[in-house]
């Protein structure tokens, strides 16, 4: 719908190319933007709300082009920016949709022989109300478009506070922020230029004339903030309202064309500040329209106009563009939330309200969309909301976003989200399918929590079973190790016995051979002696010789008998050795007794107490010793003098010894300062030492190593692992 002009000023409408002769104060920005569009296919225009970004493009930039060089499409997001882009091109395509954005733009460019300018106004709406999928789809399409070999230009117009929302999309459009123009607020000098230029064009004069500059400063004070920063829409509203008031007082009727007008300092003083002007304007228009609708529509509720305006403002204080179409004079809006808020009004009441709000320039109704005339009105509407209303708007927005996410990914609310929304459901006035979503979310997270509890319980049961199994394995391992240790001891004892029995058997055989050899030698000597005596032919009587020979024969006979006895004894002892070796007699004392018994027979000492001697030799003779030094064992077998401290440059030798009558398996350990072990296993051999009682064994065990500074520990263990000796020494 086309609003009837009430003054020559734009009020809250943007300037278009038709008003280029009345668009003042932006010459520098126009030239910068005009130069930029020839350098790049994508330009970002940003600035604070109220700086005139849209007017800069639709009026300033458009005024620089001739018809053949400029084919603009002004696009707003409405419900979906991708759909809105397609709809914006429909008229130019004339029903020949080519299927994608690049193909459609290529067709339009070729058909009309003009470069296409896609102007996405209030681009921040994509981030305020758009989904992730909508944003991603759009950005990918734009990157494909600017990469194509076309003359198309893309202009994004965005409020400065939303500029940071664009940074993540540089991954999709690398050149997104390369060319950007910041539209700054005008300072007092620029505002005075706009006022003076506008007054000159519209035949307006400030009185007194000599105070014109001061009067413009007073206007700026009334319009701007404490820093005299002026919002251009507020300037237009202020001048529009001031002009209407003075025009009516001067000419006696509303505006019907440009006529000379004088504005005095008193009128400016009485008119007040812009905050009061805009608030007063909105309140006056709302009251006037509410009164009119209540009188003409019985079903129109109290504060109905306020409720209608509230439907077109976001919780952030921005306007909501809503697509619509007329069906038999009935407005059918395409925004579900707005439609739900307007459903309480009758079709005729809504149509009348829209028409009145459009005439008052609060709503702007085009051929296919309805929205507030400016974000400044949305901010005023948002300020009028109670804290509860703002909270409900925010909660409803988050709930609907969650529902949209659920439709895309089947992601339910969690317990925290459900608790946040459930307290407001009765106040949110949402559709049944949204309520069903909330209920289904509760069932789902309860089910999920139960599953998590069951999984956790199962984990604990599995852990307990694993711990129990591990304990059982440890027990089994301990039993196995104990059995293996016992088996090792038995095996070691058997090996020791076999070695011992083999040695004793060898000694017994040697003793047997030695005794036989001794008897044979004795017999031979006796026979030789007898032959010698006979050969000498001594003059003895034949009787004496026969007696001597008889005695010799008797002696030989006795020796033969003793030899037979010895052989019998040895055979008995060997049988005993066989019995022990085969496990039939475990008494080791018998083995020792056997050795001592053989020794006694060979020495001719048949009166040895075998049992006592064996025990004495096994028990009391078992003494161990070791020593250390920094030189090897002397050739004569003397041990080096024991020391406790050594230098750390020479290698160290460690010796071990034992006093015993039997061979013994030992384990020799040397623990170094860093905790590491050097271990040797040797069999200590029995060696005769005639200088001492019993037998002394000097083990061939010695450790030669490059030493580390610190304390060393030497340990000697017997075949079963028990410690039988220990000493320490220090290396400096």
Secondary structure, 3 states (H helix, E strand, C coil): CCCCCCCCCCCCCCCCHHHHHHCCCCHHHHHHHHHHCCCCCEEEEEECCCCCHHHHHHHHHHHHCCHHHCEEEEECCCCCHHHHHHHHHHHHHCCCCCCCHHHHHHHHHHHHCCCEEEEECCCCHHHHHCCHHHHHHHHHHHHHHHHCCCCCEEEEEEEHHHHHHHHHHHHCCCCCCCCEEECCCCCHHHHHHHHHHHHHHCCEEEECHHHHHHHHHHHHHHHCCCCCCCCHHHHHHHHHHHHHHHHHHHHCCCCCCCCCEEEEHHHHHHHCCHHHHHHHHHHHHHHHHHHHHHHHCCCCCCCHHHHHHHCCECCCCCECCEEEEECCCCEEECCHHHHHHHCCCCHHHHHHHHHHHHHCCCEEECCCEEEECCHHHHHHHHHHCCHHHHHHHHHHHHHHHHHHHHHHHCCCCCHHHHHHHHCCHHHHCCCHHHHHHHHHHHHHHHHHHHHHHHHHHHHHHHHHHHHHHHHHHHHHHHHHHHHHHHHHHHHHHHHHHHHHHHHHHHHHHHHHHHHHHHHHHHHHHHHHHHHHHHHHCCCCCHHHHHHHHHHHHHHHHHHHHHHHHHHHHHHHHHHHHHHHHCCCCCCHHHHHHHHHHHHHHHHCCCCCCHHHHHHHHHHCCCEEEEEEECCCCCCCCCCCCCCCEECCCCCEEEEEEEECCCCEEEEEEEECCCCCEEEEEEEECCCECCCCCCEEEEEEEECCECCCCEEEEEEEEECCCCEEEEEEEEEC
